[in-house]
Amino acid sequence: MDTEKKLDRKAIRAALLGKRHEPKSKIINIWGIDLELRQASLSTMLDAQVSEDTKVNAVNMIIRYSYVPGTDELVFEDTDRDEILSWPFGEELQLLQDTVMELTGVDIDGAEEELKENPLKD
């Protein structure tokens, strides 16, 4: 016999829609500066313009996920794109990228491998 209480529609809706769900976040330190990386909302993800250009996508992730620690204030703006692209690639940017992937649950390597094995067909 199942001992877990089954929720009805009303209880499920109240649990999912009746409160704010806090995004996961993680504070990292790059070049001696603390930066809070936070999961984007569904709205932010749907509004994001996905490009075939991996440079654009990488910079967009930095811009959309980076907050002043402990606030709702984004650190970067779209106008910072060229400056961000000039950063030296190394352990700091790798940490930033890995943290974003951890927070979003996106497995880039796995997705790329899947596309190689099962390319999308028109």
C-alpha positions as CSV (number, residue, x, y, z in Angstrom):
1,M,0.0,0.0,0.0
2,D,1.3,3.4,-0.9
3,T,1.8,5.4,2.3
4,E,2.7,8.7,0.5
5,K,-0.2,11.2,0.4
6,K,-1.3,11.9,-3.1
7,L,-1.8,15.6,-3.8
8,D,-4.8,16.7,-5.7
9,R,-4.8,19.4,-8.4
10,K,-5.5,22.2,-6.0
11,A,-2.7,21.2,-3.7
12,I,-0.2,20.8,-6.5
13,R,-1.1,24.2,-7.9
14,A,-0.8,25.8,-4.5
15,A,2.6,24.3,-4.0
16,L,3.9,25.2,-7.4
17,L,2.2,28.6,-8.1
18,G,1.5,29.9,-4.6
19,K,5.1,30.8,-3.7
20,R,8.3,32.1,-5.2
21,H,10.8,29.4,-6.0
22,E,14.3,30.6,-5.3
23,P,16.8,30.0,-8.1
24,K,20.0,28.1,-7.3
25,S,23.0,30.4,-7.1
26,K,26.7,30.1,-6.4
27,I,29.3,32.8,-5.6
28,I,32.6,32.4,-7.4
29,N,35.7,34.5,-7.4
30,I,37.3,35.5,-10.7
31,W,40.4,37.8,-10.8
32,G,39.8,38.6,-7.1
33,I,36.2,39.7,-7.5
34,D,33.2,37.8,-6.0
35,L,30.4,37.3,-8.5
36,E,27.1,35.5,-7.9
37,L,25.9,33.3,-10.7
38,R,22.2,32.5,-10.6
39,Q,19.8,30.4,-12.5
40,A,17.9,32.4,-15.1
41,S,14.1,32.5,-15.0
42,L,12.0,30.7,-17.6
43,S,11.1,34.1,-19.0
44,T,14.8,35.1,-19.3
45,M,15.6,31.9,-21.0
46,L,12.7,32.2,-23.5
47,D,13.6,35.9,-24.2
48,A,17.2,35.0,-24.8
49,Q,18.3,35.2,-28.4
50,V,20.1,32.0,-29.2
51,S,22.7,32.4,-31.9
52,E,24.7,29.8,-33.9
53,D,27.7,31.9,-32.9
54,T,29.2,30.2,-29.8
55,K,31.0,33.5,-28.9
56,V,27.7,35.3,-28.7
57,N,26.1,32.5,-26.7
58,A,29.0,32.4,-24.2
59,V,29.0,36.1,-23.6
60,N,25.2,36.2,-23.3
61,M,25.4,33.6,-20.6
62,I,27.9,35.7,-18.7
63,I,25.7,38.8,-19.0
64,R,22.4,37.0,-18.1
65,Y,23.7,35.0,-15.1
66,S,26.1,37.3,-13.3
67,Y,24.8,39.3,-10.3
68,V,26.2,41.6,-7.6
69,P,26.3,39.1,-4.7
70,G,23.3,39.1,-2.5
71,T,21.3,41.4,-4.8
72,D,19.0,41.2,-7.8
73,E,21.3,43.6,-9.8
74,L,22.9,42.2,-12.9
75,V,26.6,43.1,-13.2
76,F,26.9,43.3,-17.0
77,E,25.0,44.9,-19.8
78,D,24.8,44.1,-23.5
79,T,27.2,47.0,-24.1
80,D,29.9,45.1,-22.2
81,R,30.1,42.4,-24.9
82,D,33.3,43.5,-26.6
83,E,35.1,44.0,-23.2
84,I,34.1,40.6,-22.0
85,L,35.3,39.0,-25.3
86,S,38.7,40.6,-24.6
87,W,39.1,38.7,-21.3
88,P,42.0,36.2,-21.3
89,F,40.6,32.7,-21.4
90,G,41.9,30.6,-18.5
91,E,40.8,29.1,-15.2
92,E,38.6,32.1,-14.3
93,L,36.5,31.9,-17.4
94,Q,36.4,28.1,-17.2
95,L,35.1,28.3,-13.6
96,L,32.5,30.8,-14.7
97,Q,31.4,28.6,-17.6
98,D,31.4,25.4,-15.5
99,T,29.3,27.1,-12.8
100,V,26.7,28.3,-15.3
101,M,26.5,24.8,-16.7
102,E,26.1,23.4,-13.2
103,L,23.3,25.8,-12.3
104,T,21.4,25.3,-15.5
105,G,21.9,21.6,-15.6
106,V,23.1,21.9,-19.2
107,D,25.6,19.3,-20.3
108,I,27.3,21.0,-23.3
109,D,29.6,18.1,-24.1
110,G,26.8,15.6,-23.9
111,A,24.5,17.7,-26.1
112,E,27.3,18.1,-28.7
113,E,27.9,14.4,-28.7
114,E,24.2,13.7,-29.0
115,L,24.0,16.0,-32.0
116,K,27.0,14.2,-33.7
117,E,25.3,10.8,-33.2
118,N,21.7,12.0,-34.0
119,P,21.8,15.1,-36.1
120,L,18.6,17.0,-36.4
121,K,16.9,16.5,-39.8
122,D,14.8,19.1,-41.6
